[in-house]
Amino acid sequence: MRKAMSFLKNNGKNNIINDDNKETLIFPTIDENLHFIKDALYETNDLKTRKITFNGIPGIIIYLDTMINPEELQRGILIPLSQVSPFQNIEDIITSPELTKTNYVNIAVTALLKGNSVLFLQNGTEFYVFKTQQIHPRSPEEPENEKVVRGSHEGFVGKLNINLNLIRSRIQNRQLKIEYYQLGWESNTRVALVYMEEIANPSLINELKKRIESISSDMIFSPGYLEEFIEDKPFSPFQQILYTERPDRVEAHLMEGRIAILSEGTSDVSIVPVTFFAFFQTPDDFNIRFYSGSIFRLLRFFSFWGAITLPSIYIAIVSFHFEIIPNDVITVVKGSIENIPFPPFIEALIMAVTIELIREAGIRLPTPIGQTIGIVGGLIIGESVVNAGLVSNIMVIVIALTAIMSFTIPSYEMSNTVRLLTLPIMIAAATLGFVGIVFCLMVIVIHLCKLESLGTPYLAPFAPLKVPNLKDSIIRLPIWMLNKRPKNIKPQKLRKQTPSREWDKNEE
């Protein structure tokens, strides 16, 4: 195999990029070069052009508007070209040391992906590459609801172009395709679909496009509006679209073959299709050793089911199945509840409503006051209701554990699902005891088995069972063992890495 070699030759005012590997040489006409670049970038919608005339010769400036700084393009290229005198050279006009030249179209495409602008003149023999990359000074703060211990601390903002720039900066690949939509008759909200052209399943892409294009509304200004138009089962309590504000998380899902939906004015990015297990994964799972990541992920699953069933189990035991309480504990439980005027269900309902009121107050109030509300609710209200004999000590402990378990769920939307499902299971437990709890859980599991996200099974890889995909579901195996993408979304490229650690087998 020939070794590719690149070198820069400084001639005083510019650098010439050359390459002796088998690249596609520049075409003589503007249309041929532009057609090649569009095909190389899969007709992405953020590829823009600007026609110019230089010394009577037609030319074109090509750039990705999600990657460039418009002011730098205007100041460094367009204004100097508009003030050109006859028979001047481009090197004499553009005095920036960042000007480079190349004879290869593929190198020009790579330069575009890095945030450069490319100039070509009709019948020319080289591309002129200008550095116009957009750099966004950002604070190191990450999204408040998706904090991690290790890894990136970047977060999306409320500007669509900046968010797309953050994604393109992480995935500098020509397969990354962006398609724009204008939704809402009156709001005219810009929405962008982002996916990897040669990885994402074309049928999923077409289905999502069909659903988006069918939206007929005068106002689409938040992900919540868009979600209810495109999700499979809008009346399901379970979230079918994953929201994130982290570029690294979007990058990971795009590389697996999923599709990201971004809209102007919000920092939330929607990911489709997703499974039930995606809501319990965090970037920390992959930034720590797989033993720890698997244990913490199992803890989140346990917390989900525990938060749903713990109050109901307590109600069922106290109301119907008192005999299963150990003899050493039965005296404590009896002494706690014998003077309470309400049945266990009413106790749990009072405490659950109180917890929800405290949580909502903490969210809506300014941060310093919200912290005060938490202290007031946790200490004063909790202690007062016990001293007043309205709620038992054990019920306070049960509800507190339930709240803590719900806080461990990484997804705010799935946490809301826990809050919704707790009440009907409590009613079933108060009516039928353990039989009611089992019946409700069976209904939930059956619903999960039937649910889909953009036509993809929601409970995959368990229903239907795909044993290879279990490597990254409830637990996480080492990254070097995760050689294939999830089969449930049917990506075009199933293998994502070659078998790793082959060196380990060759050691003596």
PLY file of the C-alpha trace (Angstrom):
ply
format ascii 1.0
element vertex 508
property float x
property float y
property float z
element edge 507
property int vertex1
property int vertex2
end_header
0.00 0.00 0.00
1.32 3.39 -0.92
1.94 5.64 2.04
-0.03 8.86 1.84
2.10 11.94 2.36
1.04 15.56 2.73
3.27 18.58 2.89
2.94 22.32 3.16
5.07 24.56 1.02
5.29 28.14 2.18
5.65 30.70 -0.59
5.43 33.80 1.58
1.69 34.48 1.38
0.01 31.12 1.32
0.50 27.42 1.89
0.00 24.81 -0.82
-1.54 21.52 0.28
-0.50 18.59 -1.88
-1.06 14.89 -1.53
0.42 12.00 -3.47
-2.22 9.43 -2.49
-5.07 8.38 -4.77
-7.38 11.35 -4.23
-9.84 12.75 -6.77
-8.23 15.64 -8.61
-10.02 18.94 -9.04
-12.53 19.18 -11.89
-12.30 22.02 -14.42
-15.84 23.36 -13.98
-17.75 24.77 -11.02
-20.72 22.46 -11.58
-18.60 19.29 -11.57
-16.82 20.23 -8.34
-20.02 21.33 -6.65
-21.78 18.13 -7.72
-18.94 16.00 -6.31
-18.93 17.86 -2.99
-22.72 17.63 -2.64
-22.58 13.90 -3.29
-19.70 13.47 -0.85
-21.72 15.22 1.86
-24.96 13.41 0.92
-26.82 16.58 -0.10
-26.76 17.91 3.46
-28.91 21.00 3.85
-26.31 23.05 5.69
-24.01 23.11 2.64
-24.20 26.65 1.25
-22.68 28.40 -1.76
-21.96 31.99 -2.73
-21.29 32.93 -6.36
-18.62 35.55 -7.07
-16.80 37.05 -10.02
-13.03 37.57 -9.81
-11.24 39.41 -12.62
-14.14 38.55 -14.89
-13.93 34.84 -14.03
-16.95 33.25 -12.33
-16.26 31.53 -9.07
-18.00 30.00 -6.08
-17.46 29.95 -2.32
-18.60 26.75 -0.60
-19.09 26.33 3.16
-21.15 24.61 5.84
-23.20 27.29 7.57
-23.30 25.25 10.80
-19.50 25.33 11.03
-18.37 28.76 9.86
-18.28 32.19 11.45
-20.35 34.46 9.13
-18.49 37.57 10.29
-15.13 35.98 9.47
-16.41 34.97 6.04
-17.67 38.48 5.37
-14.65 40.31 6.74
-11.89 37.99 5.58
-13.14 36.89 2.15
-16.21 38.61 0.72
-15.19 42.23 1.46
-11.62 41.85 0.12
-12.91 40.14 -3.02
-15.40 42.96 -3.61
-12.60 45.55 -3.46
-10.27 43.80 -5.90
-8.38 45.75 -8.53
-7.97 44.36 -12.08
-5.42 41.57 -12.59
-4.70 41.03 -8.89
-4.07 37.56 -7.53
-6.13 36.04 -4.75
-2.93 35.66 -2.71
-2.43 39.43 -2.93
-5.98 40.15 -1.76
-6.41 37.61 1.04
-3.51 38.32 3.31
-4.57 35.92 6.04
-1.88 33.37 6.96
-4.70 30.77 7.17
-5.08 30.69 3.35
-4.11 27.29 1.89
-4.48 25.62 -1.50
-5.17 22.06 -2.64
-5.59 20.22 -5.92
-7.83 17.48 -4.52
-11.59 17.56 -4.07
-11.56 15.10 -1.16
-9.21 17.35 0.79
-11.57 20.26 0.14
-14.47 18.20 1.54
-12.47 17.41 4.67
-11.64 21.10 5.02
-15.35 21.97 4.88
-16.06 19.53 7.71
-13.47 21.33 9.84
-15.18 24.69 9.44
-13.22 26.08 6.49
-14.61 27.85 3.43
-13.49 26.80 -0.05
-13.14 29.08 -3.10
-12.97 27.77 -6.67
-12.68 29.71 -9.94
-14.00 28.38 -13.25
-11.33 26.35 -15.10
-9.02 26.72 -12.12
-6.46 24.12 -11.08
-6.75 24.42 -7.29
-9.09 25.15 -4.42
-8.43 28.05 -2.07
-9.19 27.07 1.54
-9.87 29.78 4.14
-10.12 29.18 7.85
-13.53 30.49 8.94
-14.34 28.07 11.75
-16.96 29.16 14.26
-15.63 29.04 17.80
-18.14 29.39 20.61
-16.64 30.43 23.93
-18.55 28.35 26.46
-18.53 28.05 30.20
-17.59 24.59 31.49
-21.02 24.12 33.02
-22.99 21.12 31.83
-26.77 20.58 31.74
-28.22 20.72 35.24
-30.30 17.58 34.78
-27.57 15.44 33.15
-24.47 15.86 35.25
-21.63 13.36 35.01
-18.52 12.76 37.09
-16.17 12.08 34.17
-16.31 12.99 30.50
-17.41 16.05 28.59
-19.06 18.94 30.43
-20.47 20.66 27.35
-24.16 21.26 26.86
-26.44 22.44 24.09
-27.81 25.98 24.03
-30.92 27.62 22.58
-29.45 28.35 19.11
-29.89 25.73 16.42
-26.73 26.59 14.45
-24.57 26.48 17.56
-25.99 23.07 18.51
-25.37 21.72 15.01
-21.85 23.12 15.19
-21.24 21.21 18.43
-22.37 17.99 16.75
-20.32 18.53 13.59
-17.27 19.43 15.66
-17.51 16.04 17.33
-18.36 14.02 14.20
-16.18 15.37 11.40
-17.52 12.86 8.94
-18.98 13.48 5.50
-21.75 10.93 6.20
-23.26 13.25 8.81
-26.33 14.68 7.09
-28.55 17.55 8.17
-32.01 18.23 6.76
-33.97 21.37 7.59
-37.73 21.75 8.03
-39.90 24.79 8.66
-42.78 23.85 10.96
-45.73 25.92 12.14
-47.76 28.24 9.91
-47.28 31.18 12.22
-44.22 30.30 14.30
-42.06 29.14 11.31
-39.82 27.14 13.63
-36.62 25.73 12.13
-36.21 22.03 12.81
-33.21 19.93 11.80
-32.94 16.16 11.32
-29.42 14.82 11.86
-28.28 11.30 11.06
-25.43 9.26 9.58
-26.30 8.57 5.94
-24.58 5.17 5.64
-25.46 3.91 9.13
-29.06 4.93 9.86
-31.82 2.73 8.47
-33.38 4.46 5.40
-36.86 3.15 6.25
-36.66 4.75 9.71
-35.52 8.02 8.16
-38.33 8.00 5.62
-40.92 7.16 8.28
-39.76 10.03 10.49
-39.77 12.43 7.52
-43.31 11.35 6.65
-44.49 12.03 10.20
-42.80 15.42 10.35
-44.07 16.50 6.94
-47.61 15.52 7.95
-47.64 17.98 10.87
-50.27 20.66 10.27
-50.19 23.22 13.04
-49.72 26.96 13.32
-47.28 26.69 16.21
-44.40 24.30 16.90
-41.98 25.89 19.31
-40.78 23.16 21.70
-39.84 19.46 21.61
-43.01 18.65 23.55
-45.18 19.95 20.70
-43.22 17.97 18.12
-43.16 14.82 20.23
-46.90 14.36 20.42
-47.22 14.61 16.64
-44.66 11.91 15.82
-44.64 9.36 18.67
-46.27 5.97 18.09
-48.54 5.81 21.15
-49.33 9.31 22.44
-51.59 7.96 25.23
-48.90 5.71 26.70
-47.45 6.83 30.07
-43.99 5.78 28.85
-41.75 8.19 27.01
-40.96 7.03 23.45
-38.48 9.80 22.60
-35.25 10.37 24.50
-34.31 13.96 25.34
-30.77 15.09 26.05
-28.79 18.30 26.29
-25.40 16.61 25.96
-23.50 16.61 22.61
-21.54 13.50 23.59
-24.75 11.57 24.16
-26.15 12.67 20.79
-22.87 11.64 19.14
-23.09 8.15 20.65
-26.67 7.63 19.48
-25.96 8.94 15.96
-23.06 6.53 15.60
-25.37 3.67 16.54
-27.78 4.58 13.72
-30.39 6.68 15.50
-31.77 10.05 14.39
-31.52 13.35 16.26
-34.13 16.11 16.01
-33.11 19.66 16.90
-35.26 22.77 16.90
-34.58 26.47 17.18
-34.96 28.03 20.62
-34.40 24.95 22.77
-31.40 23.09 24.14
-33.23 19.73 24.17
-32.37 17.29 21.40
-34.78 14.43 20.65
-33.39 10.98 19.86
-35.41 8.33 17.99
-35.90 5.42 17.99
-35.10 4.42 21.56
-35.80 1.51 23.87
-36.87 1.34 27.49
-33.28 0.66 28.58
-31.89 3.83 26.97
-33.56 5.94 29.67
-31.38 4.32 32.35
-28.03 4.81 30.63
-25.69 7.72 31.31
-22.32 8.74 29.84
-20.74 7.81 33.17
-21.55 4.15 32.45
-18.93 4.22 29.71
-16.42 6.47 31.46
-15.89 4.16 34.42
-14.96 0.48 34.63
-17.65 -1.85 33.38
-18.10 -3.52 36.78
-19.06 -0.23 38.39
-21.09 0.90 35.38
-23.10 -2.33 35.40
-23.79 -2.17 39.14
-24.95 1.46 38.96
-27.18 0.67 35.98
-28.72 -2.27 37.85
-29.29 0.06 40.78
-31.26 2.43 38.53
-33.47 -0.39 37.25
-34.08 -1.55 40.81
-34.93 2.02 41.79
-37.46 2.30 38.95
-39.43 -0.77 39.97
-38.93 0.00 43.67
-40.28 3.54 43.31
-43.38 2.17 41.56
-44.13 -0.65 43.99
-42.71 0.25 47.42
-45.70 2.28 48.73
-48.06 -0.33 47.29
-46.21 -3.19 48.97
-46.44 -1.40 52.32
-50.18 -0.79 51.83
-50.78 -4.43 50.86
-48.82 -5.78 53.84
-50.51 -3.58 56.41
-54.02 -3.98 54.94
-54.08 -7.66 53.85
-50.88 -9.56 54.60
-49.88 -8.58 58.11
-48.77 -12.16 58.82
-45.63 -11.89 56.64
-44.08 -9.27 58.93
-41.33 -10.85 61.12
-42.23 -11.23 64.81
-39.40 -8.93 65.86
-40.76 -6.13 63.69
-44.50 -6.60 64.10
-44.57 -4.79 67.44
-42.84 -1.75 65.95
-45.20 -1.62 62.98
-48.29 -2.11 65.16
-47.21 0.61 67.57
-46.60 3.00 64.65
-49.99 2.62 62.98
-52.44 1.79 65.77
-53.25 5.43 66.62
-53.40 6.69 63.02
-56.99 7.63 62.10
-56.55 6.94 58.36
-56.10 3.67 56.46
-52.65 3.04 54.91
-53.82 4.11 51.44
-54.90 7.56 52.68
-51.61 7.87 54.60
-49.61 7.10 51.46
-51.76 9.45 49.39
-51.24 12.35 51.83
-47.46 11.86 51.85
-47.22 11.32 48.08
-49.16 14.52 47.38
-47.00 16.39 49.90
-43.79 15.16 48.23
-45.09 16.21 44.80
-46.01 19.67 46.10
-42.54 20.11 47.59
-40.91 18.91 44.36
-42.95 21.26 42.18
-42.33 24.19 44.52
-38.59 23.50 44.47
-38.56 23.49 40.65
-40.63 26.64 40.12
-39.05 28.84 42.78
-35.63 30.52 42.48
-32.77 28.24 43.49
-32.03 29.72 46.97
-35.72 29.64 47.92
-36.15 26.19 46.40
-33.48 24.80 48.71
-35.29 26.36 51.66
-38.54 24.72 50.59
-36.80 21.34 50.59
-35.58 21.84 54.14
-38.99 23.06 55.30
-40.77 20.15 53.65
-38.33 17.50 54.75
-37.93 18.53 58.38
-40.83 20.65 59.51
-43.75 19.17 57.55
-42.54 15.58 57.87
-42.00 15.84 61.61
-45.21 17.78 62.17
-47.52 15.27 60.48
-45.98 12.46 62.52
-46.29 14.34 65.80
-49.87 15.23 64.94
-50.68 11.53 64.53
-51.85 11.88 60.93
-49.14 9.71 59.35
-47.05 6.90 60.81
-43.27 6.99 61.07
-42.90 3.98 58.78
-45.02 5.59 56.08
-42.76 8.65 56.10
-39.75 6.35 55.67
-41.44 4.46 52.80
-42.36 7.64 50.92
-38.90 9.13 51.48
-37.26 5.98 50.06
-39.64 6.11 47.11
-38.70 9.73 46.37
-34.96 8.95 46.62
-35.36 6.00 44.23
-37.16 8.18 41.69
-34.32 10.72 41.86
-31.77 8.11 40.74
-33.47 7.69 37.34
-31.34 9.68 34.83
-34.26 10.66 32.59
-36.67 13.29 33.91
-39.37 11.97 31.58
-39.06 8.41 32.94
-39.14 9.85 36.46
-42.49 11.43 35.57
-43.70 8.01 34.45
-42.92 6.66 37.92
-45.00 9.42 39.47
-47.92 8.57 37.18
-47.87 4.81 37.73
-47.53 4.88 41.50
-51.12 5.94 42.20
-53.01 3.21 40.24
-50.79 0.51 41.75
-51.48 1.94 45.22
-55.24 1.76 44.52
-54.88 -1.86 43.33
-52.88 -2.75 46.46
-55.49 -1.14 48.72
-58.22 -3.11 46.94
-56.73 -6.57 46.29
-53.38 -6.63 48.11
-50.53 -8.47 46.43
-52.92 -9.78 43.76
-53.66 -6.22 42.69
-49.94 -5.34 42.55
-49.13 -8.40 40.43
-52.05 -7.65 38.10
-50.89 -4.05 37.57
-47.29 -5.13 36.93
-48.50 -7.69 34.38
-50.47 -4.98 32.58
-47.39 -2.69 32.56
-45.09 -5.41 31.19
-47.62 -6.41 28.50
-47.94 -2.76 27.50
-44.14 -2.42 27.30
-43.95 -5.51 25.07
-46.50 -4.03 22.66
-45.06 -0.50 22.67
-42.88 0.77 19.82
-40.69 3.79 19.18
-40.78 4.74 15.50
-41.75 1.14 14.72
-38.90 -0.28 16.84
-39.75 -2.66 19.73
-39.64 -0.68 22.97
-38.54 -3.59 25.15
-35.76 -4.79 22.81
-33.48 -6.69 23.18
-35.69 -8.73 25.56
-38.88 -8.66 23.48
-38.07 -9.84 20.89
-35.06 -11.55 22.43
-31.72 -10.62 20.80
-29.00 -12.25 22.88
-26.02 -10.34 21.34
-27.63 -7.00 22.22
-27.88 -7.96 25.90
-24.24 -6.91 26.21
-25.35 -3.29 26.67
-28.82 -3.42 28.18
-29.33 -4.04 31.90
-25.58 -4.46 32.37
-22.62 -3.24 30.30
-19.88 -5.56 29.16
-16.41 -4.18 28.34
-16.38 -1.77 25.40
-14.00 -3.98 23.40
-16.73 -6.66 23.40
-19.41 -4.32 22.00
-18.52 -5.01 18.36
-21.97 -4.59 16.84
-24.68 -1.97 16.79
-28.14 -2.77 18.17
-30.08 -4.98 15.74
-33.46 -3.61 16.77
-32.96 -0.37 14.78
-31.62 -2.32 11.76
-28.62 -0.14 10.91
-27.04 -0.41 7.48
-23.69 -1.23 9.07
-24.07 -3.70 11.91
-20.40 -4.02 12.86
-18.91 -0.93 14.49
-15.47 -2.23 15.40
-13.23 -5.18 14.62
-12.49 -7.75 17.32
-10.27 -6.00 19.83
-7.54 -7.09 22.21
-6.14 -9.53 19.65
-2.71 -8.56 20.99
-3.66 -10.21 24.29
-4.00 -13.60 22.60
-0.55 -13.39 21.03
1.30 -12.75 24.27
3.42 -15.61 25.51
0 1
1 2
2 3
3 4
4 5
5 6
6 7
7 8
8 9
9 10
10 11
11 12
12 13
13 14
14 15
15 16
16 17
17 18
18 19
19 20
20 21
21 22
22 23
23 24
24 25
25 26
26 27
27 28
28 29
29 30
30 31
31 32
32 33
33 34
34 35
35 36
36 37
37 38
38 39
39 40
40 41
41 42
42 43
43 44
44 45
45 46
46 47
47 48
48 49
49 50
50 51
51 52
52 53
53 54
54 55
55 56
56 57
57 58
58 59
59 60
60 61
61 62
62 63
63 64
64 65
65 66
66 67
67 68
68 69
69 70
70 71
71 72
72 73
73 74
74 75
75 76
76 77
77 78
78 79
79 80
80 81
81 82
82 83
83 84
84 85
85 86
86 87
87 88
88 89
89 90
90 91
91 92
92 93
93 94
94 95
95 96
96 97
97 98
98 99
99 100
100 101
101 102
102 103
103 104
104 105
105 106
106 107
107 108
108 109
109 110
110 111
111 112
112 113
113 114
114 115
115 116
116 117
117 118
118 119
119 120
120 121
121 122
122 123
123 124
124 125
125 126
126 127
127 128
128 129
129 130
130 131
131 132
132 133
133 134
134 135
135 136
136 137
137 138
138 139
139 140
140 141
141 142
142 143
143 144
144 145
145 146
146 147
147 148
148 149
149 150
150 151
151 152
152 153
153 154
154 155
155 156
156 157
157 158
158 159
159 160
160 161
161 162
162 163
163 164
164 165
165 166
166 167
167 168
168 169
169 170
170 171
171 172
172 173
173 174
174 175
175 176
176 177
177 178
178 179
179 180
180 181
181 182
182 183
183 184
184 185
185 186
186 187
187 188
188 189
189 190
190 191
191 192
192 193
193 194
194 195
195 196
196 197
197 198
198 199
199 200
200 201
201 202
202 203
203 204
204 205
205 206
206 207
207 208
208 209
209 210
210 211
211 212
212 213
213 214
214 215
215 216
216 217
217 218
218 219
219 220
220 221
221 222
222 223
223 224
224 225
225 226
226 227
227 228
228 229
229 230
230 231
231 232
232 233
233 234
234 235
235 236
236 237
237 238
238 239
239 240
240 241
241 242
242 243
243 244
244 245
245 246
246 247
247 248
248 249
249 250
250 251
251 252
252 253
253 254
254 255
255 256
256 257
257 258
258 259
259 260
260 261
261 262
262 263
263 264
264 265
265 266
266 267
267 268
268 269
269 270
270 271
271 272
272 273
273 274
274 275
275 276
276 277
277 278
278 279
279 280
280 281
281 282
282 283
283 284
284 285
285 286
286 287
287 288
288 289
289 290
290 291
291 292
292 293
293 294
294 295
295 296
296 297
297 298
298 299
299 300
300 301
301 302
302 303
303 304
304 305
305 306
306 307
307 308
308 309
309 310
310 311
311 312
312 313
313 314
314 315
315 316
316 317
317 318
318 319
319 320
320 321
321 322
322 323
323 324
324 325
325 326
326 327
327 328
328 329
329 330
330 331
331 332
332 333
333 334
334 335
335 336
336 337
337 338
338 339
339 340
340 341
341 342
342 343
343 344
344 345
345 346
346 347
347 348
348 349
349 350
350 351
351 352
352 353
353 354
354 355
355 356
356 357
357 358
358 359
359 360
360 361
361 362
362 363
363 364
364 365
365 366
366 367
367 368
368 369
369 370
370 371
371 372
372 373
373 374
374 375
375 376
376 377
377 378
378 379
379 380
380 381
381 382
382 383
383 384
384 385
385 386
386 387
387 388
388 389
389 390
390 391
391 392
392 393
393 394
394 395
395 396
396 397
397 398
398 399
399 400
400 401
401 402
402 403
403 404
404 405
405 406
406 407
407 408
408 409
409 410
410 411
411 412
412 413
413 414
414 415
415 416
416 417
417 418
418 419
419 420
420 421
421 422
422 423
423 424
424 425
425 426
426 427
427 428
428 429
429 430
430 431
431 432
432 433
433 434
434 435
435 436
436 437
437 438
438 439
439 440
440 441
441 442
442 443
443 444
444 445
445 446
446 447
447 448
448 449
449 450
450 451
451 452
452 453
453 454
454 455
455 456
456 457
457 458
458 459
459 460
460 461
461 462
462 463
463 464
464 465
465 466
466 467
467 468
468 469
469 470
470 471
471 472
472 473
473 474
474 475
475 476
476 477
477 478
478 479
479 480
480 481
481 482
482 483
483 484
484 485
485 486
486 487
487 488
488 489
489 490
490 491
491 492
492 493
493 494
494 495
495 496
496 497
497 498
498 499
499 500
500 501
501 502
502 503
503 504
504 505
505 506
506 507
